Amino acid sequence: MNTLRALAGVIAAIVLGGCATVTPVSGQFPPITPHQAQTGAENGKLVRWGGILIQARPKAQETCFTVMALPLRQDGRPYLGQKKSDEGRFIACAPGFYDPALYAAGRELTFVGTVTGVQVEKVGGYTYPYPQLQASTVYLWPLEVPEPATSRVFINGGWGGGPWGPWGWWGGPGWGWP
């Protein structure tokens, strides 16, 4: 009997494990935010950061992304319902060419990489310290397609009377009524 229970437990774990979402950015990472890395104290640490793409800039050997950081879900996808300015911004650079037409402003991205320093740039008239990330993984999230809105149309209120009511042309339960 104990063997049967153990076997049922193993089968349940396999079935439930098959439902888990695994992405190239899944895993456990230290809870360091870009805002915390602005001091340079987090240099050399492996992190997972993500957010909304502000700009992609291809260079000769790499592409650098400027990103508005957002909190991440468990699977690593940016959580759009929690737009917070205190997460900060960051610059992530990855080797190779990433087409700015595909990696367009407003898209959700997640990066895994090493914090390499702080780069100071202007945001409007403000000097902003961008933590820099050398990305080993760049993940462009697929666009979420909203579910189509459905509606129900009730003619004549949906109940009783008239030719469209539940009793047809008879007009109700009193069958002899005109």
Backbone torsions as a table, in degrees:
resi	resn	phi	psi	omega
1	MET	NA	-41.0	178.4
2	ASN	-64.8	-34.2	178.2
3	THR	-64.9	-39.7	179.5
4	LEU	-65.0	-40.9	177.6
5	ARG	-65.3	-42.5	179.1
6	ALA	-63.3	-42.2	178.8
7	LEU	-64.3	-40.8	177.9
8	ALA	-64.2	-38.9	177.8
9	GLY	-64.7	-41.4	178.9
10	VAL	-65.3	-43.4	179.4
11	ILE	-63.9	-42.3	178.8
12	ALA	-62.6	-40.9	178.8
13	ALA	-64.2	-39.6	179.2
14	ILE	-66.7	-44.7	-179.5
15	VAL	-64.2	-47.0	-179.9
16	LEU	-68.5	-33.7	176.8
17	GLY	-65.9	-29.8	177.0
18	GLY	-68.0	-18.9	179.5
19	CYS	-85.9	-12.1	-177.2
20	ALA	-72.1	142.7	178.5
21	THR	-89.9	124.9	177.1
22	VAL	-119.9	123.5	178.2
23	THR	-119.2	168.5	177.5
24	PRO	-63.4	-11.4	-179.7
25	VAL	-110.9	15.3	177.6
26	SER	-75.0	156.5	176.7
27	GLY	135.5	-177.6	-179.4
28	GLN	-103.1	130.8	-179.6
29	PHE	-137.5	154.2	178.7
30	PRO	-65.7	146.8	-176.3
31	PRO	-80.6	55.9	179.1
32	ILE	-94.8	126.7	178.0
33	THR	-96.2	158.8	174.9
34	PRO	-57.9	-34.5	178.1
35	HIS	-60.9	-41.2	179.4
36	GLN	-69.3	-28.4	-177.1
37	ALA	-83.6	-1.2	-179.3
38	GLN	-65.6	-18.8	-179.2
39	THR	-82.4	-17.6	-177.1
40	GLY	90.8	-3.4	-178.4
41	ALA	-71.6	-16.4	-176.8
42	GLU	-98.3	8.4	-178.5
43	ASN	-56.7	139.6	178.5
44	GLY	88.6	-4.3	-178.0
45	LYS	-91.9	143.1	176.4
46	LEU	-83.1	126.2	-177.3
47	VAL	-134.9	166.0	171.0
48	ARG	-124.1	114.0	178.8
49	TRP	-124.3	153.8	177.7
50	GLY	-158.2	174.1	179.0
51	GLY	165.0	-152.3	-178.0
52	ILE	-100.9	128.5	-179.0
53	LEU	-69.7	129.1	175.0
54	ILE	-93.6	-44.7	-177.3
55	GLN	-160.4	142.6	171.8
56	ALA	-113.5	128.7	-178.3
57	ARG	-124.8	101.2	175.7
58	PRO	-70.3	138.2	175.8
59	LYS	-119.8	-170.9	-176.2
60	ALA	-61.9	-44.9	-174.9
61	GLN	-116.8	-9.8	-175.6
62	GLU	-150.4	169.0	173.8
63	THR	-120.5	132.8	178.0
64	CYS	-110.4	137.1	-176.8
65	PHE	-115.8	131.7	172.1
66	THR	-99.7	126.3	-170.2
67	VAL	-131.4	138.4	169.1
68	MET	-88.4	114.0	-173.7
69	ALA	-71.7	143.3	175.1
70	LEU	-132.8	157.3	172.2
71	PRO	-60.2	151.3	-178.6
72	LEU	-108.7	146.1	172.6
73	ARG	-71.8	176.6	-179.6
74	GLN	-61.4	-34.5	-179.8
75	ASP	-82.1	-3.6	177.7
76	GLY	100.3	-4.9	-179.9
77	ARG	-76.3	138.3	176.6
78	PRO	-59.7	137.8	-178.5
79	TYR	-93.6	100.3	-173.6
80	LEU	-68.3	-23.2	-179.5
81	GLY	-72.5	-7.8	-175.6
82	GLN	-120.8	47.6	179.0
83	LYS	-63.3	115.4	-178.6
84	LYS	-129.1	132.3	179.0
85	SER	-74.2	-21.0	-176.4
86	ASP	-76.8	-4.9	175.0
87	GLU	-74.2	-25.0	176.1
88	GLY	87.8	-170.9	176.2
89	ARG	-123.8	161.8	175.6
90	PHE	-153.5	164.4	175.1
91	ILE	-116.7	125.9	177.4
92	ALA	-116.8	128.8	178.3
93	CYS	-115.6	136.6	-179.7
94	ALA	-132.6	143.9	179.0
95	PRO	-64.7	144.2	176.3
96	GLY	100.3	179.6	-177.9
97	PHE	-101.6	126.9	173.5
98	TYR	-119.0	118.7	-173.2
99	ASP	-66.0	120.5	179.6
100	PRO	-63.1	-20.1	176.7
101	ALA	-70.2	-35.3	177.6
102	LEU	-83.8	-42.7	178.7
103	TYR	-92.2	69.9	-173.0
104	ALA	-92.8	158.4	177.8
105	ALA	-55.3	138.6	179.0
106	GLY	97.0	-12.8	-179.9
107	ARG	-78.8	154.2	178.2
108	GLU	-89.2	131.1	178.8
109	LEU	-133.4	151.3	171.4
110	THR	-133.7	139.1	-178.3
111	PHE	-123.6	146.3	167.5
112	VAL	-120.2	129.0	-178.7
113	GLY	-176.7	-172.5	-176.4
114	THR	-107.7	134.3	176.6
115	VAL	-71.2	125.4	-175.1
116	THR	-113.1	-9.0	-179.7
117	GLY	155.6	-163.5	-179.1
118	VAL	-130.5	131.7	178.7
119	GLN	-115.8	125.7	-178.4
120	VAL	-93.8	125.4	178.0
121	GLU	-137.4	168.4	179.4
122	LYS	-92.6	137.8	169.2
123	VAL	-119.1	100.9	-170.4
124	GLY	65.6	-124.3	177.0
125	GLY	-97.4	3.1	-174.8
126	TYR	-96.8	136.0	175.2
127	THR	-85.1	122.1	-173.7
128	TYR	-121.9	130.0	177.8
129	PRO	-86.7	106.6	179.2
130	TYR	-89.2	118.3	170.2
131	PRO	-64.1	141.7	-178.4
132	GLN	-109.1	139.0	-176.8
133	LEU	-123.9	128.2	171.3
134	GLN	-91.9	105.0	-171.0
135	ALA	-83.4	130.6	172.1
136	SER	-95.1	-23.1	177.6
137	THR	-133.9	131.7	174.4
138	VAL	-122.3	121.4	-178.9
139	TYR	-122.2	115.0	175.9
140	LEU	-91.5	117.2	-177.4
141	TRP	-75.5	139.5	176.6
142	PRO	-64.6	149.8	178.1
143	LEU	-65.3	136.4	176.4
144	GLU	-84.6	122.1	179.8
145	VAL	-89.0	121.8	-179.7
146	PRO	-67.6	146.5	177.2
147	GLU	-69.1	140.1	-179.7
148	PRO	-66.0	144.2	178.2
149	ALA	-72.8	137.1	177.4
150	THR	-114.5	150.9	177.4
151	SER	-142.0	157.2	177.6
152	ARG	-117.1	137.9	178.6
153	VAL	-110.7	124.1	177.1
154	PHE	-109.9	117.8	177.4
155	ILE	-89.5	133.4	179.5
156	ASN	62.7	34.6	177.9
157	GLY	75.7	-7.6	177.5
158	GLY	89.9	-11.1	-176.8
159	TRP	-136.9	145.2	168.5
160	GLY	57.0	159.2	170.7
161	GLY	56.2	151.8	175.0
162	GLY	74.6	166.9	-175.9
163	PRO	-67.3	-16.4	-177.6
164	TRP	-98.8	0.1	179.4
165	GLY	-69.9	174.8	-176.5
166	PRO	-66.5	-15.1	-178.6
167	TRP	-106.8	13.3	175.7
168	GLY	69.0	-142.4	-174.9
169	TRP	-74.6	-8.7	-175.7
170	TRP	-75.6	-15.7	173.1
171	GLY	77.5	10.1	176.2
172	GLY	135.9	-174.2	-174.7
173	PRO	-70.1	-17.3	179.9
174	GLY	-88.5	67.5	-164.7
175	TRP	-42.7	-21.9	-176.3
176	GLY	-89.7	-0.7	-178.7
177	TRP	-75.2	145.2	179.2
178	PRO	-73.0	NA	NA
